[in-house]
């Protein structure tokens, strides 16, 4: 989630001024999905969950770096 300039500063601290390796790193980062995960768990009609209750779990995954339909 870092901006490219911030990643480059960290890269220089670790690997020095190897522009080719930095570009390889950027290609890998571009291929990775950036996601947000939201989860909720609840029991319908109840404020609290206790042993034996039927639990409903919902998970929502949002891909931040993919265009709609990809």
N, CA, C and O atoms as a Tinker XYZ file with bonds, in Angstrom:
   280  protein
     1  N      0.819000   -1.194000    0.000000    73     2
     2  CA     0.000000    0.000000    0.000000    64     1     3
     3  C      0.867000    1.264000    0.000000    63     2     4     5
     4  O      0.342000    2.370000   -0.125000    81     3
     5  N      2.173000    1.110000    0.138000    73     3     6
     6  CA     3.065000    2.272000    0.102000    64     5     7
     7  C      3.122000    2.862000   -1.302000    63     6     8     9
     8  O      2.980000    2.151000   -2.296000    81     7
     9  N      3.329000    4.155000   -1.364000    73     7    10
    10  CA     3.553000    4.810000   -2.645000    64     9    11
    11  C      4.900000    4.351000   -3.196000    63    10    12    13
    12  O      5.777000    3.934000   -2.439000    81    11
    13  N      5.059000    4.429000   -4.505000    73    11    14
    14  CA     6.285000    3.951000   -5.147000    64    13    15
    15  C      7.530000    4.656000   -4.603000    63    14    16    17
    16  O      8.563000    4.010000   -4.423000    81    15
    17  N      7.460000    5.949000   -4.339000    73    15    18
    18  CA     8.617000    6.691000   -3.815000    64    17    19
    19  C      9.037000    6.150000   -2.449000    63    18    20    21
    20  O     10.231000    6.027000   -2.176000    81    19
    21  N      8.079000    5.829000   -1.599000    73    19    22
    22  CA     8.385000    5.275000   -0.281000    64    21    23
    23  C      8.991000    3.879000   -0.408000    63    22    24    25
    24  O      9.920000    3.529000    0.320000    81    23
    25  N      8.453000    3.076000   -1.347000    73    23    26
    26  CA     9.019000    1.741000   -1.565000    64    25    27
    27  C     10.458000    1.852000   -2.060000    63    26    28    29
    28  O     11.317000    1.064000   -1.665000    81    27
    29  N     10.720000    2.831000   -2.925000    73    27    30
    30  CA    12.067000    2.991000   -3.469000    64    29    31
    31  C     13.056000    3.356000   -2.365000    63    30    32    33
    32  O     14.176000    2.845000   -2.358000    81    31
    33  N     12.673000    4.220000   -1.438000    73    31    34
    34  CA    13.542000    4.585000   -0.313000    64    33    35
    35  C     13.876000    3.357000    0.531000    63    34    36    37
    36  O     15.036000    3.136000    0.880000    81    35
    37  N     12.863000    2.563000    0.855000    73    35    38
    38  CA    13.104000    1.336000    1.625000    64    37    39
    39  C     13.990000    0.372000    0.853000    63    38    40    41
    40  O     14.889000   -0.248000    1.422000    81    39
    41  N     13.733000    0.248000   -0.438000    73    39    42
    42  CA    14.523000   -0.646000   -1.286000    64    41    43
    43  C     15.992000   -0.240000   -1.256000    63    42    44    45
    44  O     16.869000   -1.092000   -1.116000    81    43
    45  N     16.266000    1.066000   -1.387000    73    43    46
    46  CA    17.642000    1.554000   -1.383000    64    45    47
    47  C     18.345000    1.234000   -0.067000    63    46    48    49
    48  O     19.524000    0.878000   -0.060000    81    47
    49  N     17.629000    1.358000    1.033000    73    47    50
    50  CA    18.207000    1.069000    2.350000    64    49    51
    51  C     18.612000   -0.399000    2.463000    63    50    52    53
    52  O     19.600000   -0.726000    3.121000    81    51
    53  N     17.859000   -1.268000    1.831000    73    51    54
    54  CA    18.110000   -2.707000    1.955000    64    53    55
    55  C     19.041000   -3.215000    0.863000    63    54    56    57
    56  O     19.988000   -3.948000    1.149000    81    55
    57  N     18.781000   -2.830000   -0.397000    73    55    58
    58  CA    19.485000   -3.419000   -1.533000    64    57    59
    59  C     20.436000   -2.463000   -2.253000    63    58    60    61
    60  O     21.173000   -2.888000   -3.143000    81    59
    61  N     20.433000   -1.205000   -1.892000    73    59    62
    62  CA    21.276000   -0.244000   -2.594000    64    61    63
    63  C     20.589000    0.288000   -3.840000    63    62    64    65
    64  O     19.364000    0.232000   -3.953000    81    63
    65  N     21.383000    0.808000   -4.782000    73    63    66
    66  CA    20.839000    1.456000   -5.985000    64    65    67
    67  C     20.767000    0.515000   -7.182000    63    66    68    69
    68  O     21.332000    0.820000   -8.232000    81    67
    69  N     20.100000   -0.596000   -7.051000    73    67    70
    70  CA    19.959000   -1.545000   -8.153000    64    69    71
    71  C     18.610000   -1.312000   -8.827000    63    70    72    73
    72  O     17.602000   -1.899000   -8.434000    81    71
    73  N     18.600000   -0.444000   -9.854000    73    71    74
    74  CA    17.344000   -0.076000  -10.517000    64    73    75
    75  C     16.661000   -1.265000  -11.181000    63    74    76    77
    76  O     15.432000   -1.329000  -11.216000    81    75
    77  N     17.437000   -2.201000  -11.704000    73    75    78
    78  CA    16.834000   -3.363000  -12.367000    64    77    79
    79  C     16.051000   -4.208000  -11.364000    63    78    80    81
    80  O     14.938000   -4.647000  -11.653000    81    79
    81  N     16.636000   -4.435000  -10.184000    73    79    82
    82  CA    15.922000   -5.217000   -9.160000    64    81    83
    83  C     14.692000   -4.461000   -8.660000    63    82    84    85
    84  O     13.664000   -5.068000   -8.359000    81    83
    85  N     14.801000   -3.149000   -8.573000    73    83    86
    86  CA    13.641000   -2.364000   -8.137000    64    85    87
    87  C     12.501000   -2.497000   -9.141000    63    86    88    89
    88  O     11.345000   -2.655000   -8.749000    81    87
    89  N     12.818000   -2.433000  -10.425000    73    87    90
    90  CA    11.782000   -2.591000  -11.449000    64    89    91
    91  C     11.156000   -3.981000  -11.398000    63    90    92    93
    92  O      9.951000   -4.123000  -11.607000    81    91
    93  N     11.957000   -5.005000  -11.125000    73    91    94
    94  CA    11.413000   -6.362000  -10.961000    64    93    95
    95  C     10.457000   -6.400000   -9.783000    63    94    96    97
    96  O      9.381000   -6.993000   -9.860000    81    95
    97  N     10.860000   -5.762000   -8.689000    73    95    98
    98  CA     9.994000   -5.706000   -7.506000    64    97    99
    99  C      8.671000   -5.036000   -7.849000    63    98   100   101
   100  O      7.615000   -5.509000   -7.429000    81    99
   101  N      8.708000   -3.950000   -8.600000    73    99   102
   102  CA     7.496000   -3.226000   -8.956000    64   101   103
   103  C      6.572000   -4.076000   -9.827000    63   102   104   105
   104  O      5.351000   -3.996000   -9.690000    81   103
   105  N      7.135000   -4.882000  -10.712000    73   103   106
   106  CA     6.317000   -5.778000  -11.543000    64   105   107
   107  C      5.604000   -6.815000  -10.679000    63   106   108   109
   108  O      4.437000   -7.133000  -10.911000    81   107
   109  N      6.311000   -7.334000   -9.686000    73   107   110
   110  CA     5.706000   -8.320000   -8.781000    64   109   111
   111  C      4.573000   -7.671000   -7.986000    63   110   112   113
   112  O      3.489000   -8.238000   -7.856000    81   111
   113  N      4.837000   -6.484000   -7.461000    73   111   114
   114  CA     3.816000   -5.783000   -6.672000    64   113   115
   115  C      2.581000   -5.504000   -7.520000    63   114   116   117
   116  O      1.456000   -5.636000   -7.038000    81   115
   117  N      2.779000   -5.121000   -8.772000    73   115   118
   118  CA     1.650000   -4.835000   -9.664000    64   117   119
   119  C      0.789000   -6.079000   -9.900000    63   118   120   121
   120  O     -0.407000   -5.959000  -10.163000    81   119
   121  N      1.384000   -7.261000   -9.809000    73   119   122
   122  CA     0.649000   -8.501000  -10.033000    64   121   123
   123  C     -0.063000   -9.033000   -8.803000    63   122   124   125
   124  O     -0.881000   -9.947000   -8.910000    81   123
   125  N      0.236000   -8.476000   -7.634000    73   123   126
   126  CA    -0.394000   -8.947000   -6.406000    64   125   127
   127  C     -1.728000   -8.248000   -6.186000    63   126   128   129
   128  O     -1.850000   -7.051000   -6.443000    81   127
   129  N     -2.724000   -8.980000   -5.715000    73   127   130
   130  CA    -4.000000   -8.321000   -5.425000    64   129   131
   131  C     -3.907000   -7.515000   -4.126000    63   130   132   133
   132  O     -3.336000   -7.976000   -3.138000    81   131
   133  N     -4.470000   -6.319000   -4.143000    73   131   134
   134  CA    -4.622000   -5.518000   -2.932000    64   133   135
   135  C     -6.073000   -5.668000   -2.500000    63   134   136   137
   136  O     -6.987000   -5.288000   -3.233000    81   135
   137  N     -6.283000   -6.218000   -1.317000    73   135   138
   138  CA    -7.642000   -6.526000   -0.893000    64   137   139
   139  C     -7.964000   -5.941000    0.469000    63   138   140   141
   140  O     -7.084000   -5.752000    1.308000    81   139
   141  N     -9.230000   -5.662000    0.669000    73   139   142
   142  CA    -9.787000   -5.356000    1.985000    64   141   143
   143  C    -10.717000   -6.503000    2.340000    63   142   144   145
   144  O    -11.483000   -6.974000    1.499000    81   143
   145  N    -10.649000   -6.946000    3.574000    73   143   146
   146  CA   -11.545000   -8.001000    4.045000    64   145   147
   147  C    -12.427000   -7.444000    5.151000    63   146   148   149
   148  O    -11.949000   -6.796000    6.082000    81   147
   149  N    -13.716000   -7.707000    5.033000    73   147   150
   150  CA   -14.666000   -7.339000    6.077000    64   149   151
   151  C    -15.404000   -8.610000    6.484000    63   150   152   153
   152  O    -15.886000   -9.357000    5.631000    81   151
   153  N    -15.490000   -8.850000    7.780000    73   151   154
   154  CA   -16.209000  -10.042000    8.243000    64   153   155
   155  C    -17.169000   -9.640000    9.354000    63   154   156   157
   156  O    -16.870000   -8.784000   10.187000    81   155
   157  N    -18.309000  -10.273000    9.337000    73   155   158
   158  CA   -19.262000  -10.081000   10.426000    64   157   159
   159  C    -19.793000  -11.448000   10.834000    63   158   160   161
   160  O    -19.983000  -12.336000   10.002000    81   159
   161  N    -20.025000  -11.594000   12.118000    73   159   162
   162  CA   -20.578000  -12.838000   12.656000    64   161   163
   163  C    -21.677000  -12.458000   13.652000    63   162   164   165
   164  O    -21.486000  -11.596000   14.510000    81   163
   165  N    -22.814000  -13.108000   13.522000    73   163   166
   166  CA   -23.936000  -12.767000   14.392000    64   165   167
   167  C    -24.917000  -13.923000   14.464000    63   166   168   169
   168  O    -24.867000  -14.864000   13.672000    81   167
   169  N    -25.809000  -13.822000   15.438000    73   167   170
   170  CA   -26.914000  -14.763000   15.582000    64   169   171
   171  C    -28.195000  -13.993000   15.300000    63   170   172   173
   172  O    -28.477000  -12.993000   15.961000    81   171
   173  N    -28.969000  -14.448000   14.329000    73   171   174
   174  CA   -30.204000  -13.752000   13.958000    64   173   175
   175  C    -31.123000  -13.591000   15.159000    63   174   176   177
   176  O    -31.406000  -14.558000   15.866000    81   175
   177  N    -31.587000  -12.369000   15.386000    73   175   178
   178  CA   -32.559000  -12.098000   16.432000    64   177   179
   179  C    -31.994000  -12.063000   17.832000    63   178   180   181
   180  O    -32.766000  -11.953000   18.785000    81   179
   181  N    -30.693000  -12.152000   18.006000    73   179   182
   182  CA   -30.080000  -12.159000   19.337000    64   181   183
   183  C    -29.010000  -11.079000   19.426000    63   182   184   185
   184  O    -28.333000  -10.786000   18.441000    81   183
   185  N    -28.859000  -10.489000   20.604000    73   183   186
   186  CA   -27.790000   -9.514000   20.828000    64   185   187
   187  C    -26.471000  -10.195000   21.153000    63   186   188   189
   188  O    -25.406000   -9.676000   20.820000    81   187
   189  N    -26.532000  -11.349000   21.797000    73   187   190
   190  CA   -25.328000  -12.087000   22.192000    64   189   191
   191  C    -25.340000  -13.478000   21.578000    63   190   192   193
   192  O    -26.398000  -14.028000   21.272000    81   191
   193  N    -24.157000  -14.036000   21.404000    73   191   194
   194  CA   -24.012000  -15.412000   20.925000    64   193   195
   195  C    -23.607000  -16.288000   22.103000    63   194   196   197
   196  O    -22.698000  -15.944000   22.858000    81   195
   197  N    -24.282000  -17.412000   22.254000    73   195   198
   198  CA   -23.918000  -18.358000   23.306000    64   197   199
   199  C    -23.738000  -19.742000   22.674000    63   198   200   201
   200  O    -24.104000  -19.969000   21.521000    81   199
   201  N    -23.170000  -20.651000   23.452000    73   199   202
   202  CA   -22.932000  -22.004000   22.974000    64   201   203
   203  C    -24.249000  -22.628000   22.507000    63   202   204   205
   204  O    -25.255000  -22.585000   23.215000    81   203
   205  N    -24.225000  -23.200000   21.320000    73   203   206
   206  CA   -25.402000  -23.842000   20.770000    64   205   207
   207  C    -26.168000  -22.976000   19.787000    63   206   208   209
   208  O    -27.005000  -23.488000   19.042000    81   207
   209  N    -25.897000  -21.655000   19.765000    73   207   210
   210  CA   -26.566000  -20.774000   18.811000    64   209   211
   211  C    -26.062000  -21.040000   17.396000    63   210   212   213
   212  O    -24.909000  -21.421000   17.197000    81   211
   213  N    -26.937000  -20.835000   16.423000    73   211   214
   214  CA   -26.546000  -20.911000   15.018000    64   213   215
   215  C    -25.925000  -19.569000   14.648000    63   214   216   217
   216  O    -26.577000  -18.530000   14.743000    81   215
   217  N    -24.666000  -19.595000   14.227000    73   215   218
   218  CA   -23.920000  -18.381000   13.914000    64   217   219
   219  C    -23.906000  -18.149000   12.405000    63   218   220   221
   220  O    -23.652000  -19.068000   11.627000    81   219
   221  N    -24.181000  -16.921000   12.009000    73   219   222
   222  CA   -24.099000  -16.533000   10.601000    64   221   223
   223  C    -22.827000  -15.720000   10.421000    63   222   224   225
   224  O    -22.594000  -14.759000   11.154000    81   223
   225  N    -21.995000  -16.102000    9.445000    73   223   226
   226  CA   -20.752000  -15.383000    9.150000    64   225   227
   227  C    -20.821000  -14.877000    7.715000    63   226   228   229
   228  O    -21.192000  -15.611000    6.800000    81   227
   229  N    -20.461000  -13.622000    7.539000    73   227   230
   230  CA   -20.408000  -13.030000    6.207000    64   229   231
   231  C    -19.014000  -12.459000    5.996000    63   230   232   233
   232  O    -18.462000  -11.796000    6.874000    81   231
   233  N    -18.456000  -12.725000    4.825000    73   231   234
   234  CA   -17.139000  -12.238000    4.461000    64   233   235
   235  C    -17.256000  -11.476000    3.148000    63   234   236   237
   236  O    -17.828000  -11.975000    2.179000    81   235
   237  N    -16.709000  -10.264000    3.125000    73   235   238
   238  CA   -16.719000   -9.455000    1.898000    64   237   239
   239  C    -15.272000   -9.160000    1.535000    63   238   240   241
   240  O    -14.510000   -8.644000    2.352000    81   239
   241  N    -14.899000   -9.492000    0.304000    73   239   242
   242  CA   -13.559000   -9.234000   -0.203000    64   241   243
   243  C    -13.670000   -8.160000   -1.278000    63   242   244   245
   244  O    -14.428000   -8.310000   -2.236000    81   243
   245  N    -12.917000   -7.080000   -1.119000    73   243   246
   246  CA   -12.889000   -6.006000   -2.106000    64   245   247
   247  C    -11.480000   -5.952000   -2.690000    63   246   248   249
   248  O    -10.505000   -5.761000   -1.963000    81   247
   249  N    -11.379000   -6.121000   -4.007000    73   247   250
   250  CA   -10.089000   -6.033000   -4.699000    64   249   251
   251  C     -9.874000   -4.591000   -5.115000    63   250   252   253
   252  O    -10.590000   -4.075000   -5.972000    81   251
   253  N     -8.892000   -3.939000   -4.513000    73   251   254
   254  CA    -8.675000   -2.520000   -4.729000    64   253   255
   255  C     -7.956000   -2.191000   -6.032000    63   254   256   257
   256  O     -8.127000   -1.092000   -6.560000    81   255
   257  N     -7.166000   -3.103000   -6.556000    73   255   258
   258  CA    -6.374000   -2.757000   -7.734000    64   257   259
   259  C     -6.839000   -3.480000   -9.010000    63   258   260   261
   260  O     -6.092000   -3.555000   -9.985000    81   259
   261  N     -8.046000   -4.001000   -9.003000    73   259   262
   262  CA    -8.600000   -4.616000  -10.210000    64   261   263
   263  C     -9.785000   -3.805000  -10.681000    63   262   264   265
   264  O    -10.595000   -3.339000   -9.879000    81   263
   265  N     -9.882000   -3.641000  -12.001000    73   263   266
   266  CA   -11.035000   -2.953000  -12.558000    64   265   267
   267  C    -12.246000   -3.868000  -12.492000    63   266   268   269
   268  O    -12.104000   -5.091000  -12.487000    81   267
   269  N    -13.424000   -3.287000  -12.442000    73   267   270
   270  CA   -14.657000   -4.062000  -12.375000    64   269   271
   271  C    -14.744000   -4.993000  -13.582000    63   270   272   273
   272  O    -14.536000   -4.564000  -14.716000    81   271
   273  N    -15.049000   -6.265000  -13.337000    73   271   274
   274  CA   -15.184000   -7.245000  -14.399000    64   273   275
   275  C    -13.929000   -8.055000  -14.656000    63   274   276   277
   276  O    -13.960000   -8.985000  -15.462000    81   275
   277  N    -12.827000   -7.734000  -13.997000    73   275   278
   278  CA   -11.593000   -8.514000  -14.205000    64   277   279
   279  C    -11.597000   -9.724000  -13.325000    63   278   280
   280  O    -10.649000  -10.509000  -13.350000    81   279
